[in-house]
């Protein structure tokens, strides 16, 4: 009987000491007992009686202790091992550079790209309008030059006609004088 009690005592001590080796990554402690172990790639985080520092996540890779919540006693959780952070969408530990972009960030980037394209499109349209305006002005200028040339040619013809008329008048006057002289 003494042997049986001694064996039970040794078994109890052995099991209580072996409990820590069953969970090499640490435990979540509830009421002084290890409720379950932390998964691979994580470790247990406990505060004792202190401020809780949130787990590093994709959204907050460098957390600071939350002093607004006050000191918390007997808090335990499984935090990702460094250099990984928790991806809150999948609840897995990932490297910071492997974190997915937030939908808001994606939408913001897309919105900026769309705005940039719109600005470029407006600039191109503006350049196109300016180019059309320049072409229109060029055409108008050519038309004005053509009208000026036509006007000058018309004036030149008018001057030539007047000179021809003047010569005819002089010729007729000369003939008239010749006729008078002969008489």
C-alpha positions in Angstrom: 0.0 0.0 0.0 2.8 2.4 0.8 4.3 1.5 -2.5 1.1 2.4 -4.3 0.8 5.7 -2.5 4.4 6.5 -3.3 3.9 5.6 -7.0 0.7 7.8 -7.2 2.6 10.6 -5.6 5.5 10.3 -8.0 3.1 10.1 -11.0 1.3 13.2 -9.7 4.5 15.1 -9.4 5.7 13.9 -12.7 2.5 14.9 -14.5 2.5 18.3 -12.9 6.1 19.0 -13.9 5.6 17.5 -17.4 2.6 19.9 -18.1 5.0 22.7 -19.2 6.7 20.6 -21.7 3.4 19.6 -23.4 3.1 23.3 -24.6 6.5 24.5 -25.8 5.0 27.7 -27.1 3.3 28.6 -23.9 -0.2 28.3 -22.5 -3.4 30.3 -22.2 -4.0 30.2 -18.4 -7.5 30.2 -17.0 -8.0 30.1 -13.3 -4.4 29.0 -12.7 -4.6 26.1 -15.2 -3.2 25.8 -18.7 -6.4 25.7 -20.8 -4.7 25.2 -24.2 -1.3 25.8 -25.8 -0.3 28.4 -28.2 0.1 27.3 -31.8 3.4 27.1 -33.7 4.8 30.5 -34.6 3.3 32.1 -31.5 4.2 32.5 -27.9 2.3 33.2 -24.7 2.0 36.8 -23.5 1.2 37.6 -19.9 1.0 40.9 -18.1 1.2 39.8 -14.5 -0.3 43.0 -13.2 0.7 45.7 -15.8 -0.6 47.6 -18.8 -1.5 45.4 -21.8 0.5 45.9 -25.0 -1.7 44.9 -27.9 -0.4 42.3 -30.4 1.5 43.6 -33.4 -0.8 43.4 -36.4 -0.7 44.4 -40.0 -2.6 47.6 -39.1 -0.5 48.3 -36.1 3.0 46.8 -36.4 4.5 48.7 -33.5 2.0 48.7 -30.7 2.5 50.6 -27.4 1.1 49.7 -24.0 -2.6 50.8 -23.6 -2.3 53.0 -20.5 -5.9 54.2 -20.9 -7.3 50.8 -20.0 -5.3 50.8 -16.8 -3.3 47.9 -15.3 -4.7 44.4 -16.0 -3.8 41.4 -13.9 -3.5 37.8 -15.1 -4.0 38.5 -18.8 -2.7 35.9 -21.2 -2.8 35.6 -24.9 -0.9 34.0 -27.8 1.1 36.6 -29.7 2.9 36.1 -33.0 6.6 35.5 -32.7 8.8 38.4 -34.0 9.3 39.4 -36.9 5.8 38.3 -37.8 2.6 40.2 -37.1 -1.1 39.1 -36.9 -3.1 39.4 -40.1 -6.5 40.3 -38.6 -8.4 39.2 -41.7 -7.0 35.6 -41.6 -6.0 35.6 -38.0 -2.6 34.1 -39.0 1.0 35.3 -38.3 2.6 36.7 -41.5 5.7 38.8 -42.3 4.9 42.5 -42.3 5.7 42.8 -46.0 3.2 40.0 -46.7 0.3 41.8 -45.1 -2.6 42.4 -47.5 -3.4 45.9 -48.4 -6.6 47.2 -46.8 -9.6 47.7 -49.1 -9.7 51.4 -48.2 -6.0 51.7 -49.2 -6.7 49.9 -52.4 -9.7 52.1 -53.1 -7.7 55.2 -52.3 -4.9 54.2 -54.6 -7.4 53.4 -57.3 -9.1 56.7 -56.8 -5.8 58.6 -57.0 -5.0 56.7 -60.2 -8.4 57.6 -61.7 -8.0 61.2 -60.7 -4.5 61.3 -62.2 -6.0 59.8 -65.4 -8.8 62.3 -65.5 -6.3 65.2 -65.0 -4.1 63.8 -67.8 -7.3 63.4 -70.0 -8.3 67.0 -69.2 -4.8 68.2 -70.0 -4.9 66.3 -73.3 -8.3 67.7 -74.1 -7.1 71.2 -73.2 -4.1 70.7 -75.4 -6.4 69.4 -78.1 -8.7 72.4 -77.7 -5.7 74.8 -77.7 -4.3 73.1 -80.7 -7.7 73.4 -82.5 -7.9 77.0 -81.4 -4.4 77.6 -82.8 -5.3 75.8 -86.0 -8.5 77.8 -86.2 -6.6 81.0 -85.6 -4.1 80.0 -88.3 -6.9 79.3 -90.8 -8.5 82.6 -89.9 -5.2 84.4 -90.3 -4.7 82.8 -93.7 -8.2 83.8 -94.7 -7.5 87.4 -93.5 -4.2 87.4 -95.5 -6.1 86.1 -98.5 -8.7 88.8 -98.1 -6.0 91.4 -97.7 -4.2 90.1 -100.9 -7.6 90.1 -102.8 -8.3 93.6 -101.5 -4.8 94.8 -102.5 -5.3 93.2 -105.9 -8.7 94.8 -106.2 -7.2 98.2 -105.3 -4.3 97.6 -107.7 -6.9 96.8 -110.4 -8.8 99.9 -109.5 -5.7 102.0 -109.7 -4.7 100.5 -113.0 -8.3 101.0 -114.3 -8.1 104.7 -113.2 -4.7 105.1 -114.8 -6.1 103.5 -118.0 -9.2 105.7 -117.8 -6.9 108.7 -117.3 -4.8 107.7 -120.2 -7.9 107.4 -122.4 -9.1 110.7 -121.2 -5.7 112.2 -122.0 -5.7 110.5 -125.3 -9.1 111.8 -126.2 -8.1 115.3 -125.0 -5.0 115.0 -127.2 -7.1 113.9 -130.1 -9.5 116.7 -129.4 -6.7 119.2 -129.4 -5.3 117.8 -132.6 -8.7 118.2 -134.2 -9.0 121.8 -132.9 -5.5 122.5 -134.2 -6.4 121.2 -137.6 -9.4 123.4 -137.8 
